């Protein structure tokens, strides 16, 4: 057995409602900053209780509570090396997502694509409108189950 390959695949595993790779919901955002390095940027979200963080060179983002500094959502974008155990990640077609997970709980239309929210599972996907990502996943969010309404404008 190739233990390095097995460890590497776990490093890139998306677990709905729990984690993306080593990054876990509920961890302090300071630990993520220490792990990923200086922030590209952060922005308060419209509900005033959350702040979004993004590291574009790592293709990773996080949303944390402004009060507790704990991570309530994680994101990975434009990186097809991260995937769920079922193989769902960036680049996967919309019909494959729906075959694997069933119908989404909500759809949030955005500028670059639809956000398909599986709130009961703790995962969401941005599916592109045009170009190479038309009809394909461009970003994956992992969030606390049942809390999508706190993060996305549903």
DSSP file (Angstrom, degrees, kcal/mol; ACC not computed):
  #  RESIDUE AA STRUCTURE BP1 BP2  ACC     N-H-->O    O-->H-N    N-H-->O    O-->H-N    TCO  KAPPA ALPHA  PHI   PSI    X-CA   Y-CA   Z-CA
    1    1 A X              0   0    0      0, 0.0     2,-1.2     0, 0.0     3,-0.1   0.000 360.0 360.0 360.0 137.5    0.0    0.0    0.0
    2    2 A X     >  -     0   0    0      1,-0.2     4,-2.1     2,-0.1     5,-0.2  -0.736 360.0-177.7 -88.8  96.0    1.3    3.5   -0.9
    3    3 A X  H  > S+     0   0    0     -2,-1.2     4,-2.7     1,-0.2     5,-0.2   0.829  80.0  56.6 -66.7 -32.8    0.9    5.3    2.5
    4    4 A X  H  > S+     0   0    0      2,-0.2     4,-2.3     1,-0.2    -1,-0.2   0.921 109.6  45.4 -64.3 -42.9    2.1    8.6    1.0
    5    5 A X  H  > S+     0   0    0      2,-0.2     4,-2.3     1,-0.2    -2,-0.2   0.905 113.5  50.1 -66.5 -41.0   -0.7    8.5   -1.7
    6    6 A X  H  X S+     0   0    0     -4,-2.1     4,-1.6     2,-0.2    -2,-0.2   0.917 112.7  46.5 -63.4 -43.5   -3.3    7.5    1.0
    7    7 A X  H  X S+     0   0    0     -4,-2.7     4,-1.7     1,-0.2    -2,-0.2   0.900 111.3  52.7 -64.4 -40.8   -2.2   10.4    3.3
    8    8 A X  H  X S+     0   0    0     -4,-2.3     4,-0.7     1,-0.2    -2,-0.2   0.896 107.2  51.2 -63.0 -40.5   -2.2   12.8    0.3
    9    9 A X  H >< S+     0   0    0     -4,-2.3     3,-0.6     1,-0.2    -1,-0.2   0.862 108.8  51.5 -67.7 -33.3   -5.8   11.8   -0.6
   10   10 A X  H >< S+     0   0    0     -4,-1.6     3,-1.2     1,-0.2    -1,-0.2   0.844 103.4  59.1 -68.4 -32.3   -6.9   12.4    3.0
   11   11 A X  H 3< S+     0   0    0     -4,-1.7    11,-0.5     1,-0.2    -1,-0.2   0.719 112.3  40.4 -65.2 -20.8   -5.3   15.9    2.8
   12   12 A X  T << S+     0   0    0     -4,-0.7    71,-1.9    -3,-0.6     2,-0.3   0.148  88.3 124.8-114.1  15.4   -7.6   16.7   -0.1
   13   13 A X  B <   -a   83   0A   0     -3,-1.2     8,-3.2    69,-0.2     2,-0.6  -0.606  49.0-149.1 -84.6 136.0  -10.8   15.1    1.2
   14   14 A X  E     -C   20   0B   0     69,-2.4     2,-0.6    -2,-0.3    71,-0.5  -0.921  12.6-172.1-101.7 122.0  -14.0   17.1    1.5
   15   15 A X  E >>  -C   19   0B   0      4,-2.9     3,-2.2    -2,-0.6     4,-2.0  -0.936  26.0-124.9-116.5 107.4  -16.2   15.9    4.3
   16   16 A X  T 34 S+     0   0    0     -2,-0.6   107,-0.2     1,-0.3   106,-0.2  -0.182  93.1   9.6 -51.9 138.0  -19.6   17.6    4.3
   17   17 A X  T 34 S+     0   0    0    105,-2.4    -1,-0.3   126,-0.2   128,-0.2   0.525 134.1  48.8  71.9   5.8  -20.5   19.3    7.6
   18   18 A X  T <4 S-     0   0    0     -3,-2.2     7,-2.9     1,-0.3     2,-0.3   0.606 101.3 -20.5-139.1 -58.1  -16.9   18.8    8.8
   19   19 A X  E  <  -CD  15  24B   0     -4,-2.0    -4,-2.9     5,-0.2     2,-0.4  -0.980  25.8-139.1-160.4 163.2  -13.8   19.6    6.8
   20   20 A X  E >  S-CD  14  23B   0      3,-2.4     3,-2.0    -2,-0.3    -6,-0.2  -0.958  82.2 -50.7-128.7 112.7  -11.9   20.4    3.7
   21   21 A X  T 3  S-     0   0    0     -8,-3.2    -9,-0.2    -2,-0.4   -10,-0.1  -0.386 123.3 -17.4  58.2-131.7   -8.5   18.6    3.9
   22   22 A X  T 3  S+     0   0    0    -11,-0.5     2,-0.4    -3,-0.1    -1,-0.3   0.607 116.7  99.4 -77.4 -13.0   -6.8   19.5    7.2
   23   23 A X  E <   -D   20   0B   0     -3,-2.0    -3,-2.4     9,-0.0     2,-0.4  -0.648  57.3-167.6 -88.2 126.4   -9.1   22.5    7.8
   24   24 A X  E >   -D   19   0B   0     -2,-0.4     3,-1.7    -5,-0.2    47,-0.2  -0.897  25.0-110.9-121.8 138.6  -12.0   21.7   10.2
   25   25 A X  T 3  S+     0   0    0     -7,-2.9    47,-0.2    -2,-0.4     3,-0.1  -0.367 104.0  32.0 -59.4 142.8  -15.2   23.6   11.0
   26   26 A X  T 3  S+     0   0    0     45,-2.7    -1,-0.2     1,-0.3    46,-0.1   0.228  87.6 124.9  92.0 -13.9  -15.1   24.9   14.6
   27   27 A X  S <  S-     0   0    0     -3,-1.7    44,-2.5    43,-0.1    -1,-0.3  -0.420  73.0 -94.4 -75.1 157.6  -11.3   25.5   14.6
   28   28 A X  B >>  -E   70   0C   0     42,-0.2     3,-1.1     1,-0.1     4,-0.9  -0.492  25.8-131.5 -71.3 138.2  -10.1   29.0   15.5
   29   29 A X  H 3> S+     0   0    0     40,-3.0     4,-2.3     1,-0.3     5,-0.2   0.777 104.4  68.2 -63.4 -26.0   -9.4   31.1   12.4
   30   30 A X  H 3> S+     0   0    0     39,-0.3     4,-2.4     1,-0.2    -1,-0.3   0.860  96.8  53.8 -61.4 -34.8   -6.0   32.1   13.9
   31   31 A X  H <> S+     0   0    0     -3,-1.1     4,-1.8     2,-0.2    -1,-0.2   0.865 107.9  49.5 -66.2 -36.3   -4.9   28.5   13.3
   32   32 A X  H  X S+     0   0    0     -4,-0.9     4,-3.0     2,-0.2     5,-0.3   0.906 110.6  49.7 -68.3 -42.0   -5.9   28.7    9.7
   33   33 A X  H  X S+     0   0    0     -4,-2.3     4,-2.1     1,-0.2    -2,-0.2   0.914 111.2  49.7 -62.1 -43.0   -4.0   31.9    9.3
   34   34 A X  H  < S+     0   0    0     -4,-2.4    -1,-0.2     1,-0.2    -2,-0.2   0.878 115.9  43.4 -63.0 -37.4   -0.9   30.3   10.9
   35   35 A X  H  < S+     0   0    0     -4,-1.8    -2,-0.2     1,-0.2    -1,-0.2   0.898 123.3  33.4 -75.3 -42.6   -1.2   27.3    8.6
   36   36 A X  H  < S-     0   0    0     -4,-3.0    -2,-0.2     1,-0.3    -3,-0.2   0.606 104.1-131.0 -94.4 -13.5   -1.9   29.2    5.3
   37   37 A X     <  -     0   0    0     -4,-2.1    -1,-0.3    -5,-0.3    -2,-0.1  -0.416  57.2  -0.7  93.3-171.9    0.1   32.3    5.8
   38   38 A X  S    S-     0   0    0     -2,-0.1     2,-0.1     1,-0.1     3,-0.0  -0.150  79.1-108.6 -56.3 143.7   -0.8   36.0    5.4
   39   39 A X        -     0   0    0      1,-0.1    16,-0.2    16,-0.1     3,-0.1  -0.407  10.1-151.7 -71.3 144.3   -4.3   36.7    4.3
   40   40 A X  S    S-     0   0    0     14,-1.5     2,-0.3     1,-0.4    15,-0.2   0.835  77.1 -42.4 -76.0 -38.3   -5.0   38.0    0.8
   41   41 A X  E     -F   54   0D   0     13,-1.0    13,-1.8    -3,-0.0    -1,-0.4  -0.969  47.6-145.9-178.7 165.6   -8.0   39.7    2.4
   42   42 A X  E     -F   53   0D   0     -2,-0.3     2,-0.3    11,-0.2    11,-0.2  -0.979  14.0-171.4-142.6 152.0  -11.0   39.5    4.7
   43   43 A X  E     -F   52   0D   0      9,-2.3     9,-3.5    -2,-0.3     2,-0.2  -0.990  26.9-117.3-149.0 137.3  -14.4   41.0    4.5
   44   44 A X  E     -F   51   0D   0     -2,-0.3     7,-0.3     7,-0.3     2,-0.1  -0.538  36.3-126.9 -69.8 136.8  -17.4   41.3    6.8
   45   45 A X    >   -     0   0    0      5,-2.7     3,-2.3    -2,-0.2     5,-0.3  -0.453  28.0 -99.4 -82.5 160.3  -20.4   39.5    5.5
   46   46 A X  T 3  S+     0   0    0      1,-0.3    -1,-0.1    -2,-0.1    -2,-0.1   0.726 118.1  63.5 -55.4 -25.7  -23.7   41.3    5.2
   47   47 A X  T 3  S-     0   0    0    103,-0.2    -1,-0.3   104,-0.1   104,-0.0   0.491  99.1-134.1 -82.0   1.2  -25.2   39.9    8.4
   48   48 A X  S <  S+     0   0    0     -3,-2.3    -2,-0.1     2,-0.2    -1,-0.1   0.433  89.2  82.0  66.0   1.3  -22.4   41.6   10.5
   49   49 A X  S    S+     0   0    0    101,-0.1    17,-2.9    17,-0.1    18,-0.5   0.495  85.2  57.9-110.4  -5.2  -21.7   38.6   12.6
   50   50 A X  E     - G   0  65D   0     -5,-0.3    -5,-2.7    15,-0.3     2,-0.4  -0.917  59.6-157.2-127.4 151.0  -19.4   36.8   10.1
   51   51 A X  E     -FG  44  64D   0     13,-2.6    13,-2.7    -2,-0.3     2,-0.4  -0.991  13.3-144.1-125.3 135.9  -16.1   37.6    8.4
   52   52 A X  E     -FG  43  63D   0     -9,-3.5    -9,-2.3    -2,-0.4     2,-0.3  -0.788  14.1-168.2 -98.6 142.7  -14.9   35.9    5.2
   53   53 A X  E     -FG  42  62D   0      9,-3.1     9,-2.2    -2,-0.4     2,-0.4  -0.953   2.7-170.1-127.9 146.3  -11.2   35.2    4.6
   54   54 A X  E     -FG  41  61D   0    -13,-1.8   -14,-1.5    -2,-0.3   -13,-1.0  -0.991  19.9-172.3-146.0 135.5   -9.5   34.1    1.3
   55   55 A X  E >>> - G   0  60D   0      5,-2.9     5,-1.5    -2,-0.4     4,-1.3  -0.851  12.9-175.0-119.1  89.4   -6.1   32.8    0.3
   56   56 A X  T 345S+     0   0    0     -2,-0.5    -1,-0.1     1,-0.3    21,-0.1   0.812  81.1  55.3 -62.9 -32.3   -6.3   32.8   -3.5
   57   57 A X  T 345S+     0   0    0      1,-0.2    -1,-0.3     2,-0.1    -2,-0.0   0.738 116.2  38.8 -73.0 -19.0   -2.9   31.2   -4.1
   58   58 A X  T <45S-     0   0    0     -3,-1.2    -2,-0.2     2,-0.2    -1,-0.2   0.553 104.2-134.6 -98.2 -14.1   -4.0   28.3   -1.8
   59   59 A X  T  <5 +     0   0    0     -4,-1.3    18,-2.0     1,-0.2     2,-0.4   0.760  64.4 124.5  62.9  28.7   -7.5   28.4   -3.3
   60   60 A X  E   < +GH  55  76D   0     -5,-1.5    -5,-2.9    16,-0.2     2,-0.3  -0.919  35.2 176.9-120.9 143.7   -8.9   28.1    0.2
   61   61 A X  E     -GH  54  75D   0     14,-2.4    14,-2.5    -2,-0.4     2,-0.3  -0.921   6.7-164.5-138.0 165.7  -11.4   30.4    2.0
   62   62 A X  E     -GH  53  74D   0     -9,-2.2    -9,-3.1    -2,-0.3     2,-0.4  -0.987  13.4-148.0-148.4 154.4  -13.1   30.4    5.4
   63   63 A X  E     -GH  52  73D   0     10,-2.7     9,-3.0    -2,-0.3    10,-1.6  -0.998  26.2-177.2-122.7 128.9  -16.0   32.2    7.1
   64   64 A X  E     -GH  51  71D   0    -13,-2.7   -13,-2.6    -2,-0.4     2,-0.2  -0.917  32.5-102.0-129.0 153.3  -15.6   32.7   10.8
   65   65 A X  E  >  -G   50   0D   0      5,-2.5     4,-1.9    -2,-0.3   -15,-0.3  -0.527  22.6-144.7 -68.2 132.8  -17.8   34.2   13.6
   66   66 A X  T  4 S+     0   0    0    -17,-2.9    -1,-0.1    -2,-0.2   -16,-0.1   0.789  99.3  46.6 -69.1 -26.8  -16.7   37.7   14.5
   67   67 A X  T  4 S+     0   0    0    -18,-0.5    -1,-0.2     1,-0.1   -17,-0.1   0.925 128.2  19.9 -81.4 -48.5  -17.5   37.0   18.1
   68   68 A X  T  4 S-     0   0    0      2,-0.2    -2,-0.2   -40,-0.0     3,-0.1   0.650  87.9-135.8 -99.0 -17.1  -15.9   33.6   18.7
   69   69 A X     <  +     0   0    0     -4,-1.9   -40,-3.0     1,-0.3     2,-0.3   0.650  57.6 140.9  65.7  17.3  -13.4   33.6   15.8
   70   70 A X  B     -E   28   0C   0    -42,-0.2    -5,-2.5   -41,-0.1     2,-0.4  -0.688  58.9-109.1 -90.1 144.0  -14.4   30.0   15.1
   71   71 A X  E     +H   64   0D   0    -44,-2.5   -45,-2.7    -2,-0.3    -7,-0.3  -0.577  36.0 172.8 -77.0 127.3  -14.8   28.8   11.5
   72   72 A X  E     +     0   0D   0     -9,-3.0    72,-1.4    -2,-0.4     2,-0.3   0.527  69.3  18.8-109.3 -13.2  -18.4   28.2   10.5
   73   73 A X  E     -HI  63 143D   0    -10,-1.6   -10,-2.7    70,-0.2    -1,-0.3  -0.983  60.3-162.6-155.5 148.9  -17.7   27.5    6.8
   74   74 A X  E     -HI  62 142D   0     68,-2.6    68,-2.5    -2,-0.3     2,-0.3  -0.917  10.4-165.9-127.3 155.3  -14.8   26.5    4.6
   75   75 A X  E     -HI  61 141D   0    -14,-2.5   -14,-2.4    -2,-0.3     2,-0.4  -0.994  12.9-169.8-142.9 149.3  -14.4   26.8    0.8
   76   76 A X  E     -HI  60 140D   0     64,-2.1    64,-2.6    -2,-0.3     2,-0.4  -0.994  17.7-168.4-134.7 133.7  -12.1   25.5   -1.9
   77   77 A X  E     - I   0 139D   0    -18,-2.0    62,-0.2    -2,-0.4    61,-0.1  -0.952  58.3  -3.0-129.6 144.8  -12.3   27.0   -5.4
   78   78 A X  S    S+     0   0    0     60,-3.3     2,-0.4    -2,-0.4    -1,-0.1   0.810  93.7 116.6  52.0  38.5  -10.9   26.0   -8.8
   79   79 A X    >   -     0   0    0     59,-0.2     3,-1.1    -3,-0.1    11,-0.6  -0.877  42.4-173.7-138.7 103.2   -9.0   23.1   -7.5
   80   80 A X  T 3  S+     0   0    0     -2,-0.4    -1,-0.1     1,-0.2    -2,-0.0   0.363  74.2  80.6 -81.8   7.5  -10.0   19.7   -8.7
   81   81 A X  T 3  S+     0   0    0    -68,-0.0     2,-0.4     2,-0.0    -1,-0.2   0.636  80.5  75.5 -85.6 -13.5   -7.6   17.9   -6.3
   82   82 A X    <   +     0   0    0     -3,-1.1     8,-0.5   -69,-0.1     2,-0.3  -0.825  63.6 150.5 -95.0 135.7  -10.1   18.2   -3.5
   83   83 A X  B     -aB  13  89A   0    -71,-1.9   -69,-2.4    -2,-0.4     6,-0.2  -0.991  43.8-106.8-158.9 158.8  -13.2   15.9   -3.6
   84   84 A X    >   -     0   0    0      4,-1.9     3,-2.2    -2,-0.3   -69,-0.1  -0.278  50.0 -95.1 -74.5 171.2  -15.7   14.1   -1.5
   85   85 A X  T 3  S+     0   0    0    -71,-0.5    -1,-0.1     1,-0.3   -70,-0.1   0.804 129.8  56.8 -58.4 -27.7  -15.5   10.3   -1.0
   86   86 A X  T 3  S-     0   0    0      2,-0.1    -1,-0.3     1,-0.0    14,-0.0   0.368 123.2-106.4 -85.0   4.5  -18.0   10.1   -3.9
   87   87 A X    <   +     0   0    0     -3,-2.2     2,-0.6     1,-0.3    -2,-0.1   0.644  68.8 148.2  83.5  15.4  -15.6   12.1   -6.2
   88   88 A X        +     0   0    0    -74,-0.1    -4,-1.9     9,-0.1     2,-0.3  -0.759  22.9 106.3 -90.6 122.5  -17.6   15.4   -6.1
   89   89 A X  B >  S-B   83   0A   0     -2,-0.6     3,-1.7    -6,-0.2    48,-0.3  -0.877  70.4 -21.9-166.9-165.0  -15.4   18.5   -6.4
   90   90 A X  T 3  S+     0   0    0    -11,-0.6    48,-0.2    -8,-0.5     3,-0.1  -0.280 123.3  25.5 -60.2 139.6  -14.4   21.2   -8.8
   91   91 A X  T 3  S+     0   0    0     46,-3.3    -1,-0.2     1,-0.3     2,-0.2   0.187  87.3 129.8  93.2 -15.8  -14.9   20.4  -12.5
   92   92 A X    <   -     0   0    0     -3,-1.7    45,-2.6    45,-0.1    -1,-0.3  -0.483  62.6-111.1 -73.9 140.8  -17.7   17.9  -11.8
   93   93 A X  B >>  -N  136   0E   0     43,-0.2     4,-1.6    -2,-0.2     3,-0.7  -0.362  21.0-116.2 -72.4 151.7  -20.8   18.4  -13.9
   94   94 A X  H 3> S+     0   0    0     41,-2.6     4,-2.2     1,-0.3     5,-0.2   0.874 114.4  55.7 -53.9 -44.5  -24.1   19.5  -12.3
   95   95 A X  H 3> S+     0   0    0     40,-0.2     4,-2.1     1,-0.2    -1,-0.3   0.842 104.7  53.6 -63.5 -31.9  -25.9   16.3  -13.2
   96   96 A X  H <> S+     0   0    0     -3,-0.7     4,-2.2     2,-0.2    -1,-0.2   0.883 107.5  51.3 -68.0 -38.3  -23.2   14.2  -11.4
   97   97 A X  H  X S+     0   0    0     -4,-1.6     4,-2.8     1,-0.2     5,-0.4   0.948 112.9  45.0 -61.3 -48.3  -23.7   16.3   -8.2
   98   98 A X  H  X S+     0   0    0     -4,-2.2     4,-2.1     1,-0.2    -2,-0.2   0.847 111.6  52.2 -68.1 -34.3  -27.4   15.7   -8.3
   99   99 A X  H  < S+     0   0    0     -4,-2.1    -1,-0.2    -5,-0.2    -2,-0.2   0.907 116.6  40.4 -64.9 -40.2  -27.0   12.0   -9.0
  100  100 A X  H  < S+     0   0    0     -4,-2.2    -2,-0.2    -5,-0.1    -1,-0.2   0.877 133.4  19.0 -75.5 -38.8  -24.6   11.7   -6.0
  101  101 A X  H  < S-     0   0    0     -4,-2.8    -3,-0.2     1,-0.3    -2,-0.2   0.535  96.8-132.2-114.6  -9.4  -26.5   13.9   -3.6
  102  102 A X     <  -     0   0    0     -4,-2.1    -1,-0.3    -5,-0.4     2,-0.1  -0.382  59.5 -14.5  83.6-168.8  -30.0   14.2   -4.9
  103  103 A X  S    S-     0   0    0     -2,-0.1     2,-0.0     1,-0.1    -5,-0.0  -0.418  75.7-113.8 -71.1 142.8  -31.9   17.5   -5.2
  104  104 A X        -     0   0    0     -2,-0.1    14,-0.2     1,-0.1     3,-0.1  -0.300  12.0-129.3 -71.2 158.0  -30.5   20.5   -3.4
  105  105 A X  S    S-     0   0    0     12,-2.1     2,-0.3     1,-0.2    13,-0.2   0.801  86.3  -3.5 -77.1 -31.1  -32.2   22.2   -0.5
  106  106 A X  E     -J  117   0D   0     11,-1.5    11,-3.0     2,-0.0     2,-0.4  -0.987  58.4-141.3-157.8 157.3  -31.9   25.6   -2.0
  107  107 A X  E     -J  116   0D   0     -2,-0.3     2,-0.6     9,-0.2     9,-0.2  -0.997  10.8-167.5-126.1 128.5  -30.5   27.5   -5.0
  108  108 A X  E     -J  115   0D   0      7,-2.6     7,-2.4    -2,-0.4     2,-0.2  -0.933  17.5-142.9-115.4 105.4  -28.9   30.9   -4.6
  109  109 A X  E     +J  114   0D   0     -2,-0.6     2,-0.2     5,-0.2     5,-0.2  -0.480  27.2 176.3 -69.3 135.3  -28.3   32.6   -8.0
  110  110 A X        -     0   0    0      3,-1.1    -1,-0.0    -2,-0.2     0, 0.0  -0.735  44.1 -92.4-130.0 179.1  -25.1   34.6   -8.0
  111  111 A X  S    S+     0   0    0     -2,-0.2     3,-0.1     1,-0.2    18,-0.1   0.892 122.1  29.8 -63.5 -42.6  -23.1   36.6  -10.6
  112  112 A X  S    S-     0   0    0      1,-0.3    17,-1.8    16,-0.1    18,-0.4   0.621 130.5 -35.8 -97.3 -13.2  -20.8   33.8  -11.8
  113  113 A X  E    S- K   0 128D   0     15,-0.3    -3,-1.1    16,-0.1     2,-0.3  -0.965  71.1 -64.1 172.2 173.1  -23.1   30.8  -11.2
  114  114 A X  E     -JK 109 127D   0     13,-1.7    13,-3.0    -2,-0.3     2,-0.7  -0.604  37.3-139.0 -81.3 139.3  -25.8   29.1   -9.1
  115  115 A X  E     -JK 108 126D   0     -7,-2.4    -7,-2.6    -2,-0.3     2,-0.7  -0.897  15.2-157.9 -96.3 113.2  -25.0   28.2   -5.5
  116  116 A X  E     -JK 107 125D   0      9,-3.3     9,-2.2    -2,-0.7     2,-0.6  -0.845  11.7-158.4 -92.9 118.2  -26.6   24.7   -4.8
  117  117 A X  E     -JK 106 124D   0    -11,-3.0   -12,-2.1    -2,-0.7   -11,-1.5  -0.872  21.5-176.0-108.3 122.4  -27.0   24.4   -1.1
  118  118 A X  E >>> + K   0 123D   0      5,-2.9     4,-1.9    -2,-0.6     5,-1.7  -0.733  16.5 169.8-108.7  76.1  -27.3   21.0    0.6
  119  119 A X  T 345S+     0   0    0     -2,-0.7    27,-1.9     1,-0.3    28,-0.3   0.845  72.0  55.7 -62.3 -37.8  -28.0   22.4    4.1
  120  120 A X  T 345S+     0   0    0      1,-0.2    -1,-0.3    25,-0.2    25,-0.1   0.749 115.2  39.8 -69.1 -22.1  -29.0   19.1    5.6
  121  121 A X  T <45S-     0   0    0     -3,-1.0    -2,-0.2     2,-0.2    -1,-0.2   0.691 110.2-120.2 -95.3 -23.8  -25.6   17.6    4.5
  122  122 A X  T  <5S+     0   0    0     -4,-1.9  -105,-2.4     1,-0.3    21,-1.7   0.865  74.3 104.6  84.2  40.0  -23.5   20.7    5.3
  123  123 A X  E   < -KL 118 142D   0     -5,-1.7    -5,-2.9    19,-0.2     2,-0.3  -0.994  41.6-175.6-150.4 150.9  -22.2   21.3    1.8
  124  124 A X  E     -KL 117 141D   0     17,-2.3    17,-3.0    -2,-0.3     2,-0.4  -0.980   8.6-154.8-145.6 155.3  -22.8   23.7   -1.1
  125  125 A X  E     -KL 116 140D   0     -9,-2.2    -9,-3.3    -2,-0.3     2,-0.6  -0.991  12.3-141.2-134.4 138.0  -21.5   24.1   -4.7
  126  126 A X  E     -KL 115 139D   0     13,-2.4    12,-3.0    -2,-0.4    13,-1.0  -0.893  20.6-163.6 -94.3 126.1  -21.1   27.0   -7.1
  127  127 A X  E     -KL 114 137D   0    -13,-3.0   -13,-1.7    -2,-0.6    10,-0.2  -0.960  21.0-121.4-114.3 120.7  -22.0   25.8  -10.6
  128  128 A X  E     -Km 113 134D   0      8,-2.3     7,-2.6     5,-0.7   -15,-0.3  -0.116  11.1-153.5 -66.4 154.0  -20.8   28.2  -13.4
  129  129 A X  S    S+     0   0    0    -17,-1.8     2,-0.3     5,-0.2     5,-0.1   0.729  72.1  12.4 -92.9 -28.8  -22.9   29.9  -16.0
  130  130 A X  S >  S+     0   0    0    -18,-0.4     3,-0.9     4,-0.1    -1,-0.1  -0.903  96.1  20.7-148.1 168.7  -20.4   30.3  -18.8
  131  131 A X  G >  S-     0   0    0     -2,-0.3     3,-1.8     1,-0.2    -3,-0.0  -0.264 114.4 -20.2  71.2-154.3  -17.0   29.4  -20.2
  132  132 A X  G 3  S+     0   0    0      1,-0.3    -1,-0.2     3,-0.0    -4,-0.0   0.726 140.8  50.4 -62.9 -22.9  -15.1   26.3  -19.3
  133  133 A X  G X  S+     0   0    0     -3,-0.9     3,-2.5     2,-0.1    -5,-0.7   0.281  74.1 136.4-101.0  10.8  -17.0   26.0  -16.0
  134  134 A X  B <  S+m  128   0D   0     -3,-1.8    -5,-0.2     1,-0.3     3,-0.1  -0.421  86.4   0.2 -60.2 121.9  -20.5   26.2  -17.5
  135  135 A X  T 3  S+     0   0    0     -7,-2.6   -41,-2.6     1,-0.2     2,-0.3   0.605 117.4 104.9  74.3  11.8  -22.6   23.6  -15.8
  136  136 A X  B <  S-N   93   0E   0     -3,-2.5    -8,-2.3   -43,-0.2     2,-0.3  -0.895  79.3 -98.6-125.5 154.1  -19.6   22.5  -13.7
  137  137 A X  E     + L   0 127D   0    -45,-2.6   -46,-3.3    -2,-0.3   -10,-0.2  -0.516  36.9 170.6 -69.4 130.2  -18.6   23.0  -10.1
  138  138 A X  E     +     0   0D   0    -12,-3.0   -60,-3.3     1,-0.4     2,-0.3   0.627  67.2  19.5-110.2 -25.0  -16.2   25.8   -9.6
  139  139 A X  E     -IL  77 126D   0    -13,-1.0   -13,-2.4   -62,-0.2     2,-0.4  -0.997  60.3-154.4-147.3 149.0  -16.2   26.0   -5.8
  140  140 A X  E     -IL  76 125D   0    -64,-2.6   -64,-2.1    -2,-0.3     2,-0.4  -0.989   9.6-164.1-125.2 132.7  -17.2   23.8   -2.9
  141  141 A X  E     -IL  75 124D   0    -17,-3.0   -17,-2.3    -2,-0.4     2,-0.5  -0.940   4.4-160.4-114.2 138.0  -18.3   25.1    0.6
  142  142 A X  E     +IL  74 123D   0    -68,-2.5   -68,-2.6    -2,-0.4     2,-0.3  -0.976  24.7 166.4-113.3 132.1  -18.5   22.9    3.7
  143  143 A X  E     -I   73   0D   0    -21,-1.7  -126,-0.2    -2,-0.5   -70,-0.2  -0.921  44.7 -77.9-142.5 164.2  -20.6   24.4    6.5
  144  144 A X    >   -     0   0    0    -72,-1.4     3,-1.8    -2,-0.3   -22,-0.2  -0.459  62.5-100.3 -62.9 132.2  -22.3   23.5    9.7
  145  145 A X  T 3  S+     0   0    0      1,-0.3   -25,-0.2  -128,-0.2    -1,-0.1  -0.289 105.4  14.0 -57.6 133.2  -25.4   21.4    8.9
  146  146 A X  T 3  S+     0   0    0    -27,-1.9    -1,-0.3    -3,-0.1     3,-0.1   0.550 104.6  93.3  81.8   7.6  -28.6   23.5    9.1
  147  147 A X    X>  +     0   0    0     -3,-1.8     3,-1.5   -28,-0.3     4,-0.6   0.223  40.4 110.9-118.1  14.3  -26.7   26.9    9.2
  148  148 A X  H >> S+     0   0    0      1,-0.3     4,-3.2     2,-0.2     3,-1.4   0.858  73.0  62.9 -58.0 -36.7  -26.7   27.8    5.5
  149  149 A X  H 34 S+     0   0    0      1,-0.3    -1,-0.3     2,-0.2     5,-0.2   0.731  99.7  55.5 -62.7 -21.5  -29.1   30.7    6.1
  150  150 A X  H <4 S+     0   0    0     -3,-1.5    -1,-0.3     1,-0.1    -2,-0.2   0.693 119.5  30.2 -80.9 -19.4  -26.5   32.3    8.3
  151  151 A X  H << S+     0   0    0     -3,-1.4     2,-0.3    -4,-0.6    -2,-0.2   0.796 118.8  46.0-108.6 -42.4  -23.9   32.3    5.6
  152  152 A X  S  < S-     0   0    0     -4,-3.2     2,-2.1     1,-0.0    -1,-0.2  -0.806  83.2-115.7-109.1 147.1  -25.7   32.6    2.3
  153  153 A X              0   0    0     -2,-0.3    -4,-0.1     1,-0.2    -3,-0.1  -0.490 360.0 360.0 -79.0  74.7  -28.5   35.0    1.4
  154  154 A X              0   0    0     -2,-2.1    -1,-0.2    -5,-0.2   -47,-0.1   0.435 360.0 360.0 -87.1 360.0  -31.2   32.3    0.8
